[in-house]
Amino acid sequence: MAERFLEPDSPELRARWGGFAFTSDWDAKAKAAIARYPEGRQRSAVMALLDYAQRQVGEETTTQGWLPIPVIEYVAKYLGMPIVRVLEVATFYMMYNLAPVGRFHVQVCGTTPCMLRGSDDIMATCEKRGMHKGHVSDDGLWTLTEVECMGNCSSAPMVQINDDNYEDLTPERLDVILDALARGETPKTGTQEPGRHTVEPVGALSNLTAMVGENHDYRAEW
């Protein structure tokens, strides 16, 4: 499991992020998120606003983004919440990064199904490329995190890189994905098993055959 820590507050951190504010685009999204909730419940938008703040930080740093303490304070003030309540949310959910990350945040599932299908080899492949859990690589490209189940047990082992999942991995398949990302390309997401569309049995599909090529909607046929 990932070791979680909050990047310590410092004068340098304050100098860089103390003046953080949503850009006009992110501010519009924040206001739209708040408007979804009835009067008196606007604080329910805290998860969305933390996500928007992290993504704006990512745009400014050319990374996946993270949440410096001054940015967390900004979200708290924006919603009129005690800072500690926003901090509780940010530290509870793994989707929020509490320290700087690289351009690509490689999250390797190490839960039992992935472990039985070779996640240790996937982790070793990352480490051979200079990644170390909880740290940004020397070239600034990668951050490696081991996480708990992300719900892709039928296509294990898998990793999540930024917002995308890559499944049915082998060390060789992961190397191809990481090489493509490093070159600025967009590799195929989802399953990496040839001929597999989602998580149907490989080479043994006996029903729902229209799902082989696309997400077919069967409801009108039932």
PLY file of the C-alpha trace (Angstrom):
ply
format ascii 1.0
element vertex 222
property float x
property float y
property float z
element edge 221
property int vertex1
property int vertex2
end_header
0.00 0.00 0.00
1.16 3.53 -0.69
2.87 5.49 2.05
0.93 8.73 2.27
2.50 11.92 3.53
1.64 15.59 3.24
4.32 17.74 1.64
5.59 19.90 4.55
4.66 23.56 4.62
7.60 25.87 3.97
8.37 29.44 2.88
9.27 28.11 -0.57
5.93 26.32 -0.83
4.11 29.49 0.22
6.05 31.56 -2.27
5.08 29.23 -5.12
1.48 28.40 -4.23
0.34 31.01 -1.70
-1.36 33.05 -4.43
-3.19 30.10 -6.00
-6.64 30.84 -7.43
-8.80 29.09 -9.99
-8.41 30.25 -13.55
-11.60 31.43 -15.22
-12.19 28.01 -16.78
-11.69 26.07 -13.57
-13.65 28.68 -11.62
-16.62 28.16 -13.94
-16.42 24.40 -13.38
-16.20 24.92 -9.63
-19.29 27.12 -9.60
-21.15 24.57 -11.74
-20.22 21.80 -9.30
-21.42 23.83 -6.33
-24.69 24.64 -8.11
-25.59 20.94 -8.22
-26.26 20.96 -4.49
-29.19 22.54 -2.61
-28.78 25.61 -0.47
-26.79 24.84 2.63
-25.13 21.78 1.08
-22.58 23.50 -1.12
-19.71 21.98 0.84
-20.63 18.66 -0.75
-18.73 19.90 -3.82
-15.43 19.65 -1.95
-14.28 16.50 -3.79
-14.89 18.05 -7.19
-13.10 21.27 -6.25
-10.09 19.41 -4.90
-9.91 17.51 -8.18
-10.15 20.73 -10.19
-7.46 22.35 -8.07
-5.16 19.36 -8.51
-5.69 19.40 -12.26
-4.93 23.12 -12.45
-1.72 22.54 -10.53
-0.99 19.76 -13.03
-1.46 22.14 -15.93
0.94 24.62 -14.34
3.59 21.98 -13.61
3.11 19.68 -16.62
2.42 16.76 -14.28
-0.62 14.86 -13.06
-0.94 17.52 -10.37
-0.97 17.56 -6.58
-2.39 19.54 -3.65
0.03 21.85 -1.84
-1.19 23.04 1.56
-1.95 26.59 0.32
-4.11 25.10 -2.45
-6.04 23.05 0.10
-6.51 26.22 2.13
-7.81 27.99 -0.98
-10.45 25.30 -1.55
-11.47 25.52 2.11
-11.91 29.28 1.86
-13.76 28.95 -1.45
-16.34 26.68 0.20
-16.35 28.34 3.61
-15.10 25.16 5.28
-12.63 24.61 8.12
-9.27 23.74 6.59
-9.05 20.54 8.61
-12.29 19.25 7.04
-10.91 19.72 3.53
-7.61 18.16 4.63
-9.53 15.13 5.92
-11.01 14.57 2.47
-7.72 15.13 0.65
-5.83 12.68 2.86
-8.55 9.99 2.77
-8.90 9.51 -0.98
-6.01 8.14 -3.03
-7.12 10.17 -6.06
-5.55 13.23 -4.44
-1.77 13.58 -4.51
-0.37 15.15 -1.35
3.18 15.63 -2.65
4.68 16.48 -6.05
4.39 13.80 -8.72
5.92 13.29 -12.14
4.35 13.85 -15.51
3.04 10.28 -15.36
1.77 8.82 -12.10
2.11 5.04 -12.39
-0.16 3.32 -9.87
0.43 -0.42 -9.70
-2.27 -2.59 -8.15
-0.75 -5.03 -5.68
-3.92 -6.63 -4.33
-4.28 -10.43 -4.42
-5.70 -10.98 -7.96
-3.06 -8.73 -9.51
-0.34 -10.21 -7.31
-1.28 -13.74 -8.37
-1.15 -12.63 -12.01
2.28 -11.04 -11.79
2.09 -7.57 -10.28
5.47 -8.12 -8.62
6.98 -8.36 -12.11
5.12 -5.21 -13.12
6.54 -3.38 -10.11
10.04 -4.68 -10.90
9.69 -3.42 -14.49
8.95 0.07 -13.15
11.88 -0.05 -10.75
14.27 -1.07 -13.54
13.40 2.22 -15.24
14.49 4.23 -12.20
11.12 4.53 -10.50
10.93 4.25 -6.73
7.72 4.16 -4.73
6.70 7.58 -3.47
9.34 9.51 -5.41
9.62 11.45 -8.65
12.15 9.92 -11.05
15.31 11.87 -11.83
14.00 12.78 -15.29
10.74 14.12 -13.84
8.64 11.72 -15.91
7.48 9.14 -13.39
6.04 8.69 -9.94
5.47 5.11 -8.77
2.77 4.17 -6.26
1.52 0.77 -5.13
-2.23 0.87 -4.55
-5.06 -1.38 -3.46
-7.70 -2.89 -5.76
-8.89 -0.64 -8.60
-11.59 -3.03 -9.80
-9.92 -4.68 -12.80
-9.47 -8.12 -11.25
-10.70 -9.97 -14.37
-7.96 -8.37 -16.46
-5.16 -8.41 -13.91
-2.43 -7.34 -13.57
-3.14 -3.69 -14.25
-1.83 -0.21 -13.66
-3.44 3.20 -13.73
-1.35 5.95 -15.30
-2.83 9.40 -14.72
-6.47 8.96 -15.81
-6.09 5.77 -17.86
-6.07 2.06 -17.03
-3.85 -0.52 -18.73
-4.78 -4.17 -18.17
-3.68 -7.73 -18.96
-0.12 -6.58 -18.56
3.20 -8.35 -18.86
6.56 -6.66 -18.27
7.04 -6.46 -22.04
3.61 -4.89 -22.62
4.21 -2.36 -19.86
7.57 -1.40 -21.35
5.85 -0.66 -24.68
3.30 1.57 -22.90
5.91 3.45 -20.89
8.14 3.94 -23.93
5.22 5.39 -25.87
4.32 7.79 -23.06
7.93 8.92 -22.77
7.91 9.71 -26.50
4.78 11.82 -26.11
2.54 9.26 -27.77
-0.85 7.96 -26.60
-0.76 4.16 -26.17
-3.85 1.97 -26.32
-5.72 1.97 -23.03
-7.62 -0.88 -21.39
-6.76 -4.50 -22.04
-3.49 -5.21 -23.82
-4.50 -8.77 -24.68
-4.76 -9.17 -28.49
-8.31 -9.91 -29.58
-9.82 -9.01 -26.21
-12.24 -6.10 -26.07
-13.11 -5.84 -22.37
-12.94 -8.75 -19.91
-14.65 -11.48 -21.96
-12.97 -14.91 -21.88
-10.04 -14.98 -24.27
-10.91 -17.11 -27.31
-13.92 -18.69 -25.62
-16.81 -16.28 -26.09
-20.06 -18.27 -26.22
-22.63 -15.48 -25.89
-22.85 -11.70 -26.09
-20.81 -12.06 -29.26
-21.59 -8.53 -30.44
-19.41 -7.27 -27.58
-16.26 -8.47 -29.33
-15.93 -5.33 -31.43
-17.77 -2.70 -29.40
-19.91 -2.07 -26.33
-23.13 -3.35 -27.89
-26.42 -2.45 -26.17
-28.47 -5.65 -25.84
-31.38 -4.14 -23.93
-33.67 -3.78 -26.95
-33.20 -7.49 -27.71
-34.19 -8.81 -24.28
0 1
1 2
2 3
3 4
4 5
5 6
6 7
7 8
8 9
9 10
10 11
11 12
12 13
13 14
14 15
15 16
16 17
17 18
18 19
19 20
20 21
21 22
22 23
23 24
24 25
25 26
26 27
27 28
28 29
29 30
30 31
31 32
32 33
33 34
34 35
35 36
36 37
37 38
38 39
39 40
40 41
41 42
42 43
43 44
44 45
45 46
46 47
47 48
48 49
49 50
50 51
51 52
52 53
53 54
54 55
55 56
56 57
57 58
58 59
59 60
60 61
61 62
62 63
63 64
64 65
65 66
66 67
67 68
68 69
69 70
70 71
71 72
72 73
73 74
74 75
75 76
76 77
77 78
78 79
79 80
80 81
81 82
82 83
83 84
84 85
85 86
86 87
87 88
88 89
89 90
90 91
91 92
92 93
93 94
94 95
95 96
96 97
97 98
98 99
99 100
100 101
101 102
102 103
103 104
104 105
105 106
106 107
107 108
108 109
109 110
110 111
111 112
112 113
113 114
114 115
115 116
116 117
117 118
118 119
119 120
120 121
121 122
122 123
123 124
124 125
125 126
126 127
127 128
128 129
129 130
130 131
131 132
132 133
133 134
134 135
135 136
136 137
137 138
138 139
139 140
140 141
141 142
142 143
143 144
144 145
145 146
146 147
147 148
148 149
149 150
150 151
151 152
152 153
153 154
154 155
155 156
156 157
157 158
158 159
159 160
160 161
161 162
162 163
163 164
164 165
165 166
166 167
167 168
168 169
169 170
170 171
171 172
172 173
173 174
174 175
175 176
176 177
177 178
178 179
179 180
180 181
181 182
182 183
183 184
184 185
185 186
186 187
187 188
188 189
189 190
190 191
191 192
192 193
193 194
194 195
195 196
196 197
197 198
198 199
199 200
200 201
201 202
202 203
203 204
204 205
205 206
206 207
207 208
208 209
209 210
210 211
211 212
212 213
213 214
214 215
215 216
216 217
217 218
218 219
219 220
220 221
